[in-house]
Amino acid sequence: MKKNKFAPLLILFLTISSSSCSTSSSDKPYTFTNGDFELGTLSNWTISGDAFNDTCVLISDSNKDKIHVEGNFYLSGESVGNEAVGTLKSTSFKLKGNGKISFLIGGGANPDLVYVSIHKDDTGEEITRISNKFFNHEVPNNRMYRIVVDLKEYIGEQLYVQLNDNDSSNSGYNYIMVDDFEISSSLNEDDGTLLSDARNYTLKYKDTVNDRYRHTYHLMPTIGWMNDPNGFVYYDGYYHLFYQHNPYSPSWDTMYWGHAISKDLIKWTDASIALAPDKSYDKNGVFSGGAVVDGDKMHLLYTAVGETGVQQQALATSFDGVSFTKRNMNPVIDSSMRLNSRITDFRDPYLFVKDDVYYALIGGKLEGEGGQLLLYSSSDLLNWKTIGSIYSSTITGSGMFECPNYAYMDGKDIIITSPQSIRDADKASYQNIHSVTYQIGNLDFENGIFTNDNGVDYMEEFDKGFDFYATQIYQEEDRTIMLAWMNMWSRSYPSAIDGYAGEVTLPRELELKDNHIYQKPIQEIQNYYQNETILNEIECSDNEIKLDVKGDKIHLNVEIDVSNLNGGKAGFKLLQSENESTNIYYDDFLGMVVFDRRNSGVDIDSFDDDGELNVRYARIEPIDNKIKFEIFVDVSSVELFINDGYYTMSGLIFPSEAGKDISFFTEGGSAHLTSGVFHDIEVN
């Protein structure tokens, strides 16, 4: 039995949780007037020179958590101008309590010219000088860090604080930022890293989110934003999944990598943030990528976004699955290896091993129209060779092929990708601005040539719903598992008001059959089925029949005979209340399954309205006059598997009423519910 390498997670959480939180000036026993700038001006401070005035006192905005602001106001000398110099002196105060003074400080690239000093009041003698020792010269930013100064030898004496800006240059960060001076402080000093900042913030605020739309058996961020899942692997007894993450806001921003672990892909545990944008080559974000396990090591290959948005690939390694070290040779696949890809659109490496060789499949945007998929190989993950462009096409227009994956199934090479900007006049094809597709064929790993069995540009969509993008594949000996970001770009995110946005689909097991990939829900979900109810045969003719089951965390598996539908509709109304429902049905006239969320609750607005906002279609043939629906509902999501997973339809819904009823309905014809089973899904 191996030692549990995830014990350090608990230690990490306990250590971070023990840190005290700052309080307002009214709660602080020993302080000086306006030491936290909550008066909104420089009242009670004495100004000398032109580096400071009332315009320096800024209102905390949407970036306050990212900058590390306490309260509603903070001071930033940036607003006055680069060349200004001067000092700012506080009122006198008696040092009491434990003699420790803490405050937040940012900026100050030149510590000899920009600093905080503390003086004796009677003589003006400087007793200590504090610069921003955490200023990150590799990735400078406006983050303020907590400094703690121990002056217990001066307890009982009258002191004052002075802010000094003697830097008249035009260079960046030549100003000072400060906030939240506290006397007799019990706060801990920051360690000065973006990674610790983000972990601290998550632990401090994760319980403030509103749970009304949170799923119970799908992975979500504890707080903030999630998009692409990354690095799906199995390591030391756990499945690991990373994801694009902004901990500070439920919206996209400079990206980190979130991290979660699970024993069974259903119950997930937050494993703390894994990567932060803290190097010069990834200062503008750690974008999507993949992972591999090599013995007791786990490696992450990710897109590093540097100055001016240049995209390259970087490597990070862990020996415990918790802490990751970025390698000194980064970037390991640099922008000179991008072939014809645009330098700002060369991303999302999918990392895999075949015949003891490491491969990376990377998406690129061509300099002109369209995109391409590029293949690289390595024997050690540090030194990479360009094999070539295995596929390129102009079908994405101004977009590209994002988030490629590779799988080997039933003797075939499967290329999966997320193409942008494909449109089709057929309402059952490419209804979203971004999609997920697969191609079946053979890949020549030596020469980098992919031969598509069905024609050069032929690709099939996986999911016909609203919210399915950026897949990750993990292959075990006996099964291929896929999951995806259950959300979509270019639309509104109703859960953002509650402090989070983004989730991952229920993992699916893939099967290649008759030149088509079927998806079925991962078998582990069955361990959480409760309260099984067998549905009796129901005949419905142009009517609506409420079923004797209800819920918002459910599994429903049914078969409907549509031989007498005669051009009508037959299906189900889910999460039904007096005024709302989410409708899933077969339209015999269209020959399509329809997912209609127009009356599901809170409107989801799209910036890419395709003409039928919040309705999606899947063209499907009944089998022996029957349509099979397997439906999973998890509070604010609906996932539909049609005809044993020939297609799926995934979508988020945000009920404004607590509706849990389920009805079987027909319009314009008759249908027969021939068999059905219902389960509650309970995950504690």
N, C-alpha and C positions, 0 to 999 in steps of 0.2 A: 504494500500500500504506500503510495507516495504521500509525502507530507503535503497538507493543504496549503497551497501557495496563496490562497486568498485571505488568510488570516491578516496579512498587512492591511487589507481594505478596512477591516473593523478598527484596527489601531489608528489608521489614518482618519477615519470618520470621527472617532472619539477625541483625537487630538485637536482636530479642527473645531469640533462642536464645543470644546471647552473654552474657546476664545470668547471674551466678553464683547458685547455690542456697545457702540457709543450711545450716549444719551444727550438730550438737549441741555443747553446751558443752565436752564432753570433747575435741572436735576443734579447739577454738579456742585458739590459742597465747596470747592475751592477753584476759583477761576477769575478771570478779569472781564470787564464789561465788553461785550461784542467780540469776544475771542472766537466766536463761531460765525460771525458776520450775519447772524440772523436778524439784525436790525435792517439789513438790506442796503446799508451805506457804510462809510468808514467812520461813523460816529465813534468818538472816544479813542480814535487813533490819531497820531500826529504825523502830518505829511511833510516831507522834505524832498525837494527836487520834483521831477515831473513823471516819475515812473508809476505813481499811484494816484488815483482819484476815485470818485464814486463809481465811475463806469467800470472799474475793475471788479466790483461786487456783482456777480452774475447770478441769475436765477437758475436753479437746477432744472435741467430739461430732461428729455427722454434718454439722454446719455449719462444721467447722473450715476447710475450703478456701474457703468463701464468706466467712468472717470473716478469713481469712488468718492462721491460727495455725501456729506452728512447734513441732513436738514434741507432747508429750502434755498440757501445761498452759500456761495463760496467765493474766494478771491482768486482772480487770474490776471496777472500783469500783461498777458498777451493782448488784451483789448486796447492798451494804451499805444503800443507800437514798439518796434524792435529797438530803436535807438535811445529810448527814454531811460534815464537813470534816476535813482533816488532811494529814499528810505521811508519806512513806515514804522512808527513807534507806538506800542501799546500803552495803556495806563499802568500805573504801578500796582503791584500786588504782593501780598505776603505769602511766601512759600510755606505751605502747611502739609499735613498728612504724611504720606510716605515720601514726599520730595521728588516724585517723578512727574515730568511734564511730557505729554504726548500731543502730537498734532499730525495732520496730513500734509504732505509736501509733494509737489510735482514740478516739472520743468527743471530749470537750472542746469543746463548742459555744461556750463563752466562753473565748477564748484568754488573756484577761487574768487569769482566775482558775484555770484548769485547764491545767497545763503540766508539762514535764520541765525541770529545771534541773541544771547540772553545776557543781560547786564545787571550789575548792582545799581540800584536806583540812586543811592547817595553820591556815588563817585563816577558812575557811568562806565566802570570797569567791565570789560567783556569777560565773562566767566566761561562761556562755551560758544562754539560756532558749529552749526549743523547745516550741511549741504544735502542735496538729494543723492545720497549714496546708492540709491536704487535706480538712478537714471540709466536706462538701458541704451548704451551707445550703438548696439547692433540693431535694435528695433526701437527707436525713440518713440514715445507716445505721451499723451497727456494724462496718463494714469497717475493719481496721487497715492502715495504709500504712507502707512502709519509709522512714525518715528517715535521712539520713547527715549527720553533723556533722564538719567538718574542724577539728581542734584541734592541728595539728602544732606550733604555737608553744609548746605545753605538754608536748611529749614529754619524758619523764623525770620529770615531777612527779606527786605523789600527788593523786588526785582522788576524788570520789564523786558518785554520781547521786542526785537527789532527785525524787520524784514529788509533785506539789502539787495538792491539790483544795481550793480555797477558795470553791467555788460552793455555797452553801447553799439555792439556789432549788429549786423543784419542776419546773422546765422539763426537757424531754427532753435527753438526751445531756450532762448537766451533770456527768458523771463521767469518769474516764480509764481507758483500756485500754492495756496495754503488753505486749510480749513480746520475747524474743530479743535482749537487749543483746549486742553484739559489739564488741570492742576491736580496733584495727588491721584494720578491716573493708575488704574488697574488693568488697562488694556495691554494687549500683546503687540509687539512690533511685527510688521509684515516681513516676509522673507524676500520680497521684491520680485517675484516671478508671476507671470501672467497665469500660469497653470494653477498655482496656489490661490491666486485671487479668484479665479473662476470656481474652483472647488469650494472655497470659503463661501462665496456668494450663493452657490447652489444649496449648501447645507443650511445657510442662514435663512433663506427665503423659500425653500421648496414647499413648506407647509402653508404658505400664504395663497396658493392657487385655489381656485374654485373647482371642485370636483364634479360639477353637474354633468359635464360631457366626457369625463375621463373613462376610458375603456377598462375592462377588467381582465381580458385575456389577450390583449394586444400591447406591444411595447410602445410606450410614449416617453417623451422627456419628462423628468420630474418638474422642470420649469423651463421656460424659454422656447426656443425654436428648434425644430428637427426637420431636416430634409433627407437627402440620399442616405440609405444604409450603406455601410462600408465594412470591409474586412470580416466576412462571415467565416468563422473557423471553429474547430473543436480543440480545446486545449486543457489538459489536466482535469478532466472530468466535467467540464462546462462547455456549453456553446458560448462563443463570444460574438457579439455584434457591436460594431462601432457605427457612428452616424454623424453626419454634418450637424453642427450644433452651435447655436448662439445662446449661451446661458443667461445673458443679461436682458433679453427682450424676446417676445414671441414674434419676431420678424427676422428676416435674413439680414446678416451683417458680416463683419469679418469672422470667418468661420473657425471653430474648434472641432475636435473630434470627441463626441460623447461616447460612452462605453457602457454596455450592459452585459450581464451573464445570465445563463439559464441552464438548468439541468434537462429541461424537456421542451424548450422552445415555446412554452405557454406562460409559465411564471417567470418573470424577469426581475432581476435585481440590478439597481444602479451600481456601477463599479467605478464611479467617479470619472471625471474628464481625463482623457488619455493624452491628447496633443493640444498645444496652444500655438498661436502664430508668433513665436518668440525668436525667430532667426531672420537674418537679413533676406534669405532666399524665400521665406514663407511669411513675411511680415503682413502681407495683405490677405492671408488666409491659408489654412490647411484644407484643401479641397479633397474631393473623393478619391478613393483608392481601394486597395485590397490587402490581404494578409495571407501568410503561410506559416505553418508550424514546422520547425526543424528540431526534432529532439526536445530538449527542454527550453528552446528559444521560440519566441514568436516575433515575426517580422511584419512591419507595416510599410507598404509602399504607397505613398500618397502624392497628390499634386500640390506642389509648393508654389504659391502665388507671390511673386516678389515685386520689386519696384516697377511701376508703370504697368502692372498686370501681367508680366511675363510668367508663363507657366512651365514648370519643370517638375521632375519626379524625384522625390526624396525618400530616404529609408530611415526607419526607427526600429530599434530592437529592444525586446524585453526578455528577462530571464525569470520573471514571476507572473507575467500576464497582467500586471498592475502599473508598473513604472516603465516608461519607454524612453530610450536614449536616442537622440538623432545622431546619425553617423557623421564623422568628420569629413567623409568624402562627398557629402551632399553638395549639389544635386547629383544623383547617380545616373540619371538619364536627363541630360541638359537640353536646352533649347536648340542647340546645334544639331540634334539628332531627330528633329521633328519632321524631316522630309519637307513636304509641301504644306504642312499645317501652319495656320496663322499662329504667331508667337504667343498670342493671348488666348488661344483656344486649342490647347494640347494637354488633355487631362483624362482623369478617371482611370488609372491603371487597374486592370483586373489581374491579379497575381495567381499563378497556378504552377504546378509541377507536372511534368510529363517525361517519363523515361529518365528520371534523375536530373533533368534540366529545368531551371526556372524560366518561366515565360511571363511576359507582361503584354497584355492587349490594351491599347490606349486609343482613345477617340481623338479625332482632330477635325478642325474646320479648315477646308481648303482656302487658299488665298482668294479664289473666286467663288462661284456658286458651289454648294454641296459640301460633303464631308468625307472622311476616310477613317479606316481602322488600321492601326499600325501594330506590328508584332516585333517584340524584342526578346532576346534570350540572354541567359547568364548562368555561370556555374557557381557563383558565390554571392549574388544579389548586389554586389558592389560594382562589378565591371560588366557592362551590358553591350551587346552587339545588336545592331539594327538588322532585322531580317527583311522587313519591307512592308509595303502597304498591301494588306490582304484583300481589301475591298474599298472602293471609292465610288461615289455616286453623286449626281447633282439633284437627286430627288428631294433632298432636304432644303433646297433653295438657299436662303440666307442662314439656315440653321446648320447643325452638325449632328454627328452620331455621338451621344453621350453614354457614359456608364456601360461600356461593353462587358459581357461575360462570356465565358467559354464553358461548354459541357460536352462530355462524350457519352452518348447514349445509343445502345443497340447497334454498335458498329459505325455510328455516324458522328461527325463533328458538328456541334450546334453552336452557332454564333448568335448571341443575344445582345441587343443594344436598345438604346432609347433615342430614336431619331426625333429631331425637332422639325416643326413647321411643315409636316406632310399633311396635305388636304385631299379629300376625295368627294366627289359629288354624291356618292352613295352614302346615305345617312347611317348605314351600318358599318362604315369603314372610316378610320382615322377621324373620329369626331372631336378629339381633343387636340390642342395645339401641339402637345407632345405625347408620344406613344411608347410602347414597348413591343418589340418585334423579335422574331427568331428566323434564322435561315438554316436549312438542313443541307449538309453536303460533306465535302472532304477537304481538310486543310493540309497542305504540304508545308510542314514545319521547317523544312530545310530551305525552301525557296520563297516561302511566304505567299503562297497562292491558295486562295479558297475557291473551290468549285461548287457552285450552288446546284443542287439536284434539280431545282425547279425553274432555273433561269436566273440570269445575272442579278436583276433587281427584285426578284420575287421574295417577299417576306410576309410572314403571317403575324397578326396582332395576337397577343396573349389575352388581354382583358378588354372588354367592350364597355366598361363602365366609365365613371368620372375620375376616379382617384387611384391611379396605378402608374408608378414611374420609378425608374432607377433601381433595377433589380439587383439582388445579390444571389449567387448560386453557391451551395455547398454540396459536394458529392461525397457520399459514404459508399461503402462497398456494395450495398444493396439498394440504394435509393439516391435520387437527386432531389434536393430541397431548394425551393426558390421562395424568396420573399421580396417585397418592394415597399417603397414609400407610398403610403396610402394618402395621397394628397396630390395637388396639381398646381403648377405655376399659373400666374396671370388670373388669379381670382381672389375673392375675399376669404378670410379665415375667421369664422365666427367665434372660435374658442380663444382667439387671441385676447379678447377682453378679460378672460379668466386667467391669463398668465402663461399660456402654452399654446403651441400649434405644431401639428405634425404627429404621425404615428406610422407604424409598420403593419403591413397586412398579416393576416393569419398565414403562417408558412404553408406552402403547398408542395406535395410530392408530384414530380413530373414523370410521365410515361410517354415514350414515342411509339405511336401505333398508327399504321396505315398512313405514313407520311404526315402525321399531325401530332402535336404535343397536347396530351390531356393533363389536366390539373385536378388533383383531389386534395381535400383538406388533410393536413398532417394527422397521422393516426393518434398522436398523443392527446389531441383535444378530447378524444372519447373518454379519457380518464376523469374528465370533469363534468360528464353528463350526469344529471340528476333528474329525478321525478319523471321517468319515461311515461309518455302517454301515447297509446296507439289510437290513431284517428280512424274512425269507422268510415265506410264508404259513404260519400256524399254526392248526391245529384243536385246540380244547380242550373236553373234555366232563367237567364236574364234576371238575376237576383243577387242578393248579398246575404251570406249566412255567417253569423259570428260563431267562431269556433270556441270550444270549451277549454281553450288554453290561452295563456297570455304571458307577456314578459318582455323585457328589454335586454336580456342576456340569454339568448335562446339558440337552439338548433332545430330546424324544421326540414324534414326530408320527405318529399311527397312526389307522387306520380299522378298526372292528370290525363285522362282520355279526352282528346279534343276532336274525335271523329265526327261529332255532331255540332261542332262550334259554328260551322257554316258562315265563315267570315267574321265572327264575333271575337270577343276577348274573354280570357279566363285567367284568373290568378289570385293574388293575395294582397290584402291591405295590412301592412305591418305598423307597429307603434301607433295604433289607431286611437284617436280620441274623438271628441264631438266635432272638432274642427280641422283635424289634421290626420294624415296618413301617408305612408310611403308605399307606393304601389309597384308590384312586380307581377307581370302578366305576359301571356302569349297572345299576340294579335294574329289571328288566322288570316285576315285579309292581307296583311303585310308579309306574313310568314316570318315574323320576328318576335323575339322576346324583348320586352320594354321595361326599363327601369325609370320610373317617374318620381322625382323628388320635388316636384314643383309645390306640393302642399305638405311638405314634410316638417315645416317649422320655420326657423330663421332662414331668410333668403340667403343664398350663396350667389353673389354677383360675380360675373366673369368679365375680364377686360378683353376677352377674345370670344365674344358671343358668336356662336356659329349659326344662329337663327332659331335653334330649339334649345335654349338654355335650360339646363336641369332635366333633360330627357335624353336617354341613350338607348341604342338599339343593337341587337345581335341577331343576325340572320341565322336561323336554325331549322333543321328538318325534324319533324316528329319521327320517332322510332316506333313502328307498329302503332301509329296513330296516338302515341303518348309523348308527353313532355315531362321530363324529370327536373325538379327544382330541389337543390339542397342549399338551404339559406342559413347564414350565421348573422345574428344581430348582437352587437355589443355596445349598448347605450347610445352611441352616436355614429355607428357604422353598420353597413349592410354589405355582405359579400354573398354573391349568388354563384353557384356552380350548376351549369346547365348540362343536362344529358351526360351525367357521369364526368363532368369537367371538360367537355369539348370546348366550351368557352366559359369564362368567368366574367362577372360584372361586379365591380367594387365601387363603393361610394360612401361618402360621409353625409350624415344628416344631423340636424340640430333641432330636435323637437322643442317647441316653446311651451307645450303642454305635456303633462305626465301621462301620455297615452301608452297603453301596453296591450290593447286588444288586438286580435288577429281575425280577419274575415276572409272567407273564400267567396269570390264573386265572379259573375259572368255578365257580359253585356252583349246583347244581340244574338245570343245563341245558347246552346246547352253544353255543359261539360261535366265530367264525372271524376271526382277525386277517388281514384281506385285504391290507393294505399297511402299511408302516411304515418310518420312517427315524430313526436315532439320531445325535446329535452330542455330543461333549464340547464344553463352552464354556470357553475359555481366555482370560482377561483378565489381562494382566501389567501 
